[in-house]
Amino acid sequence: MKNFIGTYECKIDDKGRLKLPSSLVKQMEDFGGGSFVVKRSVFQPCLEVYPMNGWEKLMEKINKLNRFQKKNADFIRQFTAGLKIVEPDNAGRIQVSKDLTLFANLTKETVITSAGELFEIWDKSAYEQVISTNIHDFAMLAEEVMGDINFDDEIKP
């Protein structure tokens, strides 16, 4: 499985064009290039950008939900609200729609950060606030999330 790597400070213009760093554009090519899906994050005021093949795998799982249960239909509607398909142009920019720009409160200064098989687009000040958690809080979170995983079980010769 491929993962995006890196955190980049970027600029977005008044028309919603976000100039991507060349090293990120190269990584995007490793995911097949072409189309990517931009969506609202579920937990934070940022945008998530999925390679099309990763998005299709995620939607295969979501499409297995029973849409005749209201909570499932509501979840799917909210999860897919505002989706846009983007492709980097020849100048290495993607177009972020106005509704998504407003959702993430994107101003001129932005941060793009890797998040495994996707990357996130943040307003720079919001990103800095989110990552400014103190070391003790992060240590407790890391232990809670990762502490019970036996990594030796995952290693296969």
N, C-alpha and C positions, 0 to 999 in steps of 0.2 A: 504494500500500500504506500502510495506517495503522500507526502505532506508538504505544505508550504512552510517556508522558513524565513523569518525576518520580521523586523518592525521598521517602518519607513515613515518619515514625515513628508507629507505631500501638500499640494495646493489644489483647491477646487475653484473654478471660476464662477462668475455670476450665472452662467448658462448651465451649470451642473456638470461641466466637463472636468473630470479628475485625471490628472496626469499621473500615470503609473510609473514607478521606477523601472529602469530597464532590467534589473535583476529579477523583479517580480514578473515582468512580461515574459522573460525567458522561462521562469518556473511555470507560468500559465501554459506555455507551449508543451511542457512535459506532461500536462494533463490533457493533451489533445488539442490545445489552442481553441479556436473557434468561439462558440457561445458559452456564456456563463449566466447563472441565475443570481440576481440580486434581490434580497428580501429583508424584511424587518427582523431584527433579533427578537427572540421570545423574552429574554430576561434583561436586556440592557438597551439603552437608547443608541444603538449602532446598527449598521447594516452587515449582513452576511453575504459573501459571494462564493457560490458553489460552482465547481466545474460541472458541465452538463451531465457527464456520466455519473458523478456522485449525487447530483440532484435526482436523477432518474432512479437510482437505487433507493434513495430515501423515500421518494414518492411511491415506489413499489410497496414499501412497508405501510405507508400512510393509507394507500388505497385499499389495503386489506381491512381497514376499520369499517365497521358496520355503520353505514350512513343513516340507517333507520333508528339509531340511537342519537337523540338530540345532542348530547355532549360531544359525540364524535363529529357530527356535522358542524357544530359550533367551532370545535377545535380546528377542523380542516379549513373552514372559512377564515378564521383568524390567522392561522399559520401561513396561508397562501395569500393573504391580503397584500396588495401592492406589488406582487411579483413582477419583475421585469427581466427580460433577456437582454444581455449586453454582449458586445464584442469589442475588443480593443481596436481603435482605428489605426491608421498608418503612423500616427504621431504617438502611439502608445497611451491613448486616453480612452476612458469609458464615459458614457453619458449616464449620469445619475438623475433620475426623474425628480421633478419638483416635490412630489408627495413623499418620496423617500428621503430627499434632502431635508425636508421639514421634519420628518419623523426623527431623524438622527441629529437634528439641529446642526447640520454641517455648515460651517462658515468657511472662510478662506483657508485656515490652517486645519489640516486633517492628519490623522495617523492611520496607516494601514498596518495591520498586525496579523501574523499567521495564527491559525487556530486549527492545526491538524490538516485535514483534507479540505478546508475552506479558509478564507481569510475574512477579516472584519474591517470595516471602514468606520472610523470614529471622528467626532469633533475632537481636536487636540486637547482642549481643556477638560472635556468629559473623560477622555482616556486617561489623562494624567491623574485625575481625581480617583478613578476606579482602581488604578494600579498602586495608589499611594497607601495601601493598607500596611499596617505595621508588621514587622517580622513575626511577632508572637501570634497574631491573628492568622497570618498565612501558614505558619508552622502547624497550628491547630487544624486548619482547613486541609492541609496536605495530609496530615495523619488521618483525619476522618475519611477523606476520599481514597487515599492510596494505601493506608496502613494495613488493611486486611488482605491485600493482594500478595500472593506468593509468586514472585516473578520466576522462581526456579521451575514452577509447573509449566510455564509458558515456553521455556527454552527447549527446543527440539533439535536433536543432532541432524 
